[in-house]
Amino acid sequence: MKKYIIYKITNIINNNIYVGCHITENINDNYMGSGTNIIKDIKKYGRQNFKKDILFEFNNELDMLNKEKEIVNEDFIARKDTHNIIVGDSNLSTTGCIVVKDINGNTMMVHNTDERYLSGELVGNCKGKVVVKDKNDNIMQISIYDERYLSGELVGVCKGKIMVYDSNNNLCYVNKNDPKYISGEFVSARKNFIIVKDKNGNKFCTDKDDMRVISGELVSESEGMVVVKDKNNNILKIPMIDERYLSGELMPVGKDTFTAKDKNGNTIKMTKNDKRYLSGEYSGLNKDMVTVRDKNNHCFNVYKTDPRYISGELEFATKNQVTVKDKDGNYFNIFKDDPRFISGELISMHKGTTCVKDKDGNKFRVSIDDPRYISGELVSVMKDTILVKDKECNNYRVARNDPRFLSGEFIHYMTGIKRKKKK
């Protein structure tokens, strides 16, 4: 006669548990679960270090599944001492879980609150990769730094699309130009959310209006960080004050490249000396746009001609702000009149450094006391340049001997602007 049971497997070394359901004619059989993590744990510690307890016994499958669903819920799989990664129902839902890999490349599935994932010990299996398609619609997964992807030869399968909640709160992908998304009927799944890190480096997603974000207790995961590559093209993310970055040993992965768009809004990565950019066929992605902040502290891009920006209703996102670091090396933005900045408790991220270029035109940041800067071997990137504007008031930085500046086509950006007198 079949028996429908709920069982619990316990690792007697670390007390981690796994709860599952099983249909059998012998409740004392040797079945020890089929979950990915429990199988790996048994293989690691040996079967002799696990015990099995029968928690419930039923005479039908429905009651068994309902009991499993009651026990193995989302809170249960989020616990640190459980090996369950799928909620207890018959649909094999993996809500809240993510496929990760360790330093040896071994893959597993864990809950997104797992400390090993939050600390960076385990990383997403697809970290640094993107799913793309070629001109024949063949789909593949490649590095986000693959030259074919950066050049636009291969494009993301979700290019031009965004994940949204529809009117029934269902998640789906739609085109960014979808009327329902533009009108607000469909809402971005990531609206008002930001990935942050706490003082211990733990990363998670929270609302932009979270008081811990506003106060600076939580900062953006990328605050003060930069993605670089070494001479072997290995990609890594490091603090901006890392000596290898400041010295130029490690270079930004996007050095000398930027995102451009054509007249149809199609975007690709290109260099600033690309003929298509110089000819005007392509322009900067955010040309004539500025990042602003509304009265609710929400940030977004608008055109410089937007009446709300011109009137002052929308302010420049970092107006009167400065990026600082505290004594522990944590980076965040504050207002310039913050008492901690005025007192010197918090100092500017770039204090004591300057952006320079070498004889080959490579640009990087060094200390103002760097012997190469003092001797003139490295020169300021701003040397012999000037900030100008054209007749449409677009701002540029050009060499002082630029023919357009000398001819008067470009004029100093402050021309015609009255300076406020200091009180």
C-alpha positions in Angstrom: 0.0 0.0 0.0 1.4 3.4 -1.0 2.3 5.9 1.7 2.5 9.7 1.1 5.1 11.1 3.5 6.8 14.4 4.4 10.4 13.8 5.6 13.3 15.9 6.9 17.0 15.2 6.2 19.4 16.7 8.7 23.2 17.1 8.3 24.4 16.1 11.8 27.7 18.1 11.3 26.3 21.6 10.6 22.5 21.0 11.3 21.5 22.1 7.8 18.1 20.5 6.8 16.1 19.6 3.8 12.3 18.9 3.8 10.6 17.0 1.0 7.8 14.7 0.1 8.0 11.1 -1.1 5.6 8.4 -2.3 6.7 4.9 -1.2 5.4 1.5 0.0 8.2 1.4 2.7 8.6 4.6 4.8 12.0 3.2 6.0 13.5 3.0 2.5 16.8 4.6 1.7 15.5 7.6 -0.2 17.4 10.8 0.9 15.8 13.4 -1.4 16.4 14.6 -4.9 17.2 18.3 -4.3 20.3 19.6 -6.1 21.9 21.0 -2.9 21.1 18.1 -0.6 22.6 15.7 -3.1 25.8 17.7 -3.3 25.9 18.0 0.6 25.5 14.2 1.0 28.3 13.7 -1.5 30.5 16.2 0.3 30.0 15.0 3.9 29.1 11.3 3.4 25.7 9.6 3.8 26.7 8.5 7.4 26.5 12.1 8.5 22.8 12.5 7.7 19.7 11.4 9.4 16.2 11.1 8.1 13.0 11.8 10.1 9.4 11.2 9.0 7.4 14.3 9.9 4.0 13.4 8.4 2.2 10.5 6.8 -0.9 10.7 4.5 -3.0 8.4 2.5 -3.3 10.6 -0.6 -1.0 12.8 -2.7 -3.0 16.0 -2.4 -2.7 16.2 1.4 1.0 15.5 1.2 1.6 18.3 -1.3 -0.5 20.7 0.7 1.5 20.0 3.8 4.8 20.4 1.9 3.6 23.7 0.5 2.7 24.8 4.0 6.2 24.0 5.4 8.5 24.8 2.5 7.4 28.3 1.7 9.4 31.3 0.6 10.5 32.1 4.2 11.7 28.6 4.7 13.8 28.5 1.5 15.3 31.8 2.5 16.6 30.5 5.8 20.4 30.0 6.1 20.1 26.4 7.4 18.0 24.9 4.6 18.9 23.2 1.4 15.5 23.7 -0.2 15.5 26.0 -3.1 12.1 25.3 -4.5 8.8 26.2 -2.7 6.7 23.2 -1.8 4.2 22.8 -4.6 3.9 20.8 -7.7 4.9 23.6 -10.1 8.6 23.6 -9.3 8.7 27.4 -8.6 12.1 28.9 -8.0 10.9 32.3 -6.9 13.6 34.2 -5.1 16.4 31.8 -6.2 19.4 32.3 -8.5 21.9 30.1 -10.2 25.4 30.8 -9.0 29.0 29.5 -9.3 31.8 29.4 -6.8 35.5 30.2 -7.4 36.0 26.7 -8.9 33.2 27.1 -11.4 30.9 24.7 -9.6 27.2 25.8 -10.2 24.3 25.6 -7.8 21.1 27.3 -7.0 20.7 29.4 -3.8 18.2 31.9 -2.5 19.0 35.5 -3.4 19.4 36.3 0.3 22.2 33.7 0.8 25.1 35.4 2.5 27.6 33.7 0.2 25.9 35.4 -2.7 25.5 38.8 -1.0 29.2 38.8 0.0 30.4 37.9 -3.5 31.7 34.5 -2.5 29.2 33.1 -5.0 28.5 35.0 -8.2 25.7 34.8 -10.7 26.3 32.1 -13.2 25.7 34.6 -16.0 27.6 37.5 -14.4 29.5 39.5 -17.0 27.6 37.8 -19.9 24.7 38.8 -22.1 22.4 36.8 -24.4 22.6 38.2 -28.0 21.5 37.5 -31.5 23.3 38.0 -34.8 21.9 39.3 -38.1 20.5 35.8 -38.8 18.7 35.8 -35.4 21.0 33.1 -34.1 21.0 33.4 -30.3 24.1 32.9 -28.1 25.6 34.0 -24.8 28.8 36.0 -24.8 30.9 38.3 -22.5 29.5 41.8 -22.2 33.0 43.0 -23.4 33.0 40.9 -26.6 34.1 43.2 -29.4 31.2 42.0 -31.6 28.7 43.1 -28.9 30.5 46.5 -28.3 30.6 47.2 -32.0 26.9 46.5 -32.5 27.5 43.4 -34.7 25.7 41.4 -32.1 22.8 42.9 -30.2 21.0 41.9 -27.0 17.9 39.8 -27.5 16.1 42.2 -25.2 17.5 45.4 -26.9 14.8 48.1 -26.9 12.7 46.1 -24.4 12.0 46.5 -20.7 10.6 44.3 -18.0 7.3 45.7 -16.7 4.2 44.9 -14.6 1.0 45.0 -16.6 -2.4 46.1 -15.3 -2.8 42.6 -13.7 0.6 42.8 -12.0 2.0 40.2 -14.3 5.7 40.5 -15.4 6.5 40.7 -19.1 8.8 42.3 -21.6 7.6 45.1 -23.8 9.1 47.5 -26.3 10.3 50.8 -24.7 8.1 52.6 -27.2 5.0 50.5 -26.3 2.1 53.1 -25.8 1.0 51.3 -22.6 4.5 51.7 -21.1 4.9 55.4 -22.2 1.4 56.2 -20.8 2.3 54.6 -17.5 -0.2 51.8 -17.7 2.7 49.4 -17.7 5.2 50.1 -14.9 8.9 49.2 -15.0 9.7 46.2 -12.7 12.7 48.2 -11.5 11.0 51.5 -11.0 12.4 53.3 -7.9 14.7 50.4 -7.1 18.5 50.5 -6.7 21.2 47.9 -5.9 23.0 49.0 -2.8 25.7 47.9 -0.3 25.9 48.3 3.4 29.0 49.1 5.5 30.0 45.4 5.4 29.8 45.2 1.6 26.6 43.1 1.6 24.6 43.9 -1.6 20.9 43.9 -2.1 18.0 45.7 -3.9 16.0 48.4 -2.1 13.7 51.4 -2.8 15.4 54.6 -3.8 13.4 56.3 -1.0 14.8 54.0 1.6 15.9 56.3 4.5 19.1 54.3 4.7 19.9 55.3 1.1 18.9 59.0 1.7 21.0 59.2 4.8 24.1 57.6 3.2 24.0 54.5 5.4 23.5 52.4 2.2 25.3 53.5 -1.0 25.1 52.4 -4.6 26.9 49.1 -5.2 29.0 50.9 -7.9 29.7 54.0 -5.7 33.4 54.7 -5.9 34.0 51.6 -8.1 35.2 51.3 -11.7 35.3 48.3 -14.2 38.8 47.8 -15.6 40.9 45.4 -17.5 44.6 44.4 -17.1 47.2 43.8 -19.8 45.8 40.3 -20.4 42.2 41.7 -20.8 41.0 40.2 -17.6 38.0 42.2 -16.4 37.6 43.2 -12.7 35.8 45.8 -10.6 38.0 47.8 -8.2 37.8 51.0 -6.1 38.7 54.2 -8.0 41.5 54.9 -5.5 43.2 51.6 -6.3 46.9 52.4 -7.0 46.8 50.2 -10.1 44.0 52.3 -11.6 45.5 55.6 -10.6 48.9 54.7 -12.1 47.3 53.5 -15.3 48.3 49.9 -14.9 44.6 49.0 -15.1 42.5 50.8 -17.7 38.7 51.3 -17.8 37.1 48.7 -20.1 35.2 51.5 -21.9 38.3 53.7 -22.4 38.0 55.8 -25.6 34.5 54.3 -26.3 31.0 55.6 -25.7 27.4 54.7 -26.6 26.2 56.6 -29.7 22.9 56.6 -31.6 21.8 57.2 -35.2 18.9 59.3 -36.4 16.6 56.3 -35.8 17.7 55.9 -32.2 19.7 52.7 -32.8 22.6 52.5 -30.4 26.1 51.1 -30.7 29.5 51.4 -29.0 32.1 53.4 -30.9 35.3 55.4 -30.4 35.3 59.2 -30.4 37.3 59.3 -33.6 34.9 57.1 -35.5 34.2 58.7 -38.9 30.4 58.1 -38.4 30.5 60.1 -35.1 32.8 62.9 -36.5 30.5 63.3 -39.6 27.4 63.6 -37.5 25.8 60.4 -38.7 25.9 59.2 -35.0 25.6 61.4 -31.9 26.1 60.8 -28.2 23.3 58.8 -26.6 22.5 61.7 -24.2 23.4 64.6 -26.4 21.6 67.7 -25.3 20.3 65.9 -22.2 20.9 66.4 -18.5 20.3 64.2 -15.5 17.9 66.0 -13.1 16.2 65.5 -9.8 12.5 66.3 -9.0 11.1 67.5 -5.7 10.7 63.8 -4.6 14.4 63.2 -5.3 13.7 60.9 -8.3 16.5 61.2 -10.9 16.0 60.9 -14.7 17.2 62.5 -18.0 15.5 65.3 -19.8 16.5 67.6 -22.6 18.2 70.9 -21.7 15.4 72.7 -23.4 12.8 71.1 -21.1 10.7 73.9 -19.6 10.8 72.3 -16.2 14.6 72.3 -16.2 14.8 75.9 -17.6 12.4 77.1 -14.9 14.2 75.4 -12.1 11.4 73.0 -11.2 13.9 70.2 -12.1 17.4 70.7 -10.7 20.7 69.2 -11.9 20.9 65.9 -10.2 24.2 66.6 -8.4 23.7 70.3 -8.0 25.6 71.5 -4.9 26.7 67.9 -4.2 30.1 66.3 -4.0 31.3 62.6 -3.9 33.1 62.0 -0.6 34.7 59.2 1.3 34.7 58.5 5.0 37.5 57.2 7.3 36.6 53.6 6.3 36.9 54.4 2.6 33.1 54.2 1.8 32.0 56.6 -1.0 28.7 58.5 -1.3 27.3 61.8 -2.4 26.4 64.6 0.0 25.6 68.3 -0.2 28.6 70.7 -0.1 27.1 72.4 3.0 27.0 69.1 4.9 28.7 69.8 8.3 30.8 66.6 8.0 32.3 67.9 4.7 32.9 71.4 6.0 34.6 70.1 9.1 36.8 67.7 7.1 35.3 64.5 8.6 34.4 63.6 5.0 36.7 64.5 2.2 36.3 64.8 -1.6 36.9 61.5 -3.4 39.5 63.1 -5.6 41.2 65.3 -3.0 44.9 65.4 -3.7 44.6 63.9 -7.2 44.4 65.2 -10.7 43.5 63.7 -14.1 46.5 63.6 -16.4 47.7 62.1 -19.7 51.0 60.6 -20.8 52.9 61.1 -24.0 50.8 58.5 -25.7 47.6 60.3 -24.8 46.5 57.7 -22.2 44.5 59.4 -19.4 44.4 58.5 -15.8 44.3 60.0 -12.3 47.4 60.4 -10.1 48.3 62.2 -6.9 49.3 65.8 -7.3 52.6 64.8 -5.6 53.4 62.2 -8.2 57.0 62.9 -9.4 55.9 62.4 -13.0 53.3 65.1 -12.7 55.6 67.5 -10.9 58.4 66.9 -13.5 56.0 67.5 -16.5 56.2 63.9 -17.8 52.5 63.7 -17.1 50.4 66.8 -17.9 46.9 67.8 -16.9 44.2 66.7 -19.4 42.9 70.2 -19.2 46.2 71.8 -20.2 45.8 74.2 -23.2 42.0 73.5 -23.4 39.0 75.8 -22.9 35.3 75.2 -22.3 33.3 76.8 -25.1 29.8 76.9 -26.6 28.5 77.1 -30.1 25.7 79.3 -31.4 23.1 76.8 -30.1 24.7 77.0 -26.6 26.0 73.4 -26.7 29.1 73.2 -24.5 32.4 71.6 -25.6 36.0 71.5 -24.4 38.5 72.2 -27.1 42.1 73.1 -27.5 42.8 76.9 -27.2 44.2 76.9 -30.7 41.1 75.2 -32.2 40.3 77.0 -35.5 36.6 77.2 -34.5 37.5 79.0 -31.3 40.0 81.3 -33.0 37.5 82.1 -35.7 34.7 83.0 -33.3 32.5 80.1 -34.3 32.9 78.8 -30.7 33.0 81.3 -27.9 33.8 81.1 -24.2 31.0 79.3 -22.4 30.6 82.2 -19.9 30.3 84.9 -22.6 27.1 86.8 -22.1 26.5 85.4 -18.7 26.6 87.8 -15.7 28.6 86.5 -12.8 27.1 86.8 -9.4 29.0 89.1 -7.1 30.2 87.5 -3.8 28.6 89.0 -0.8 
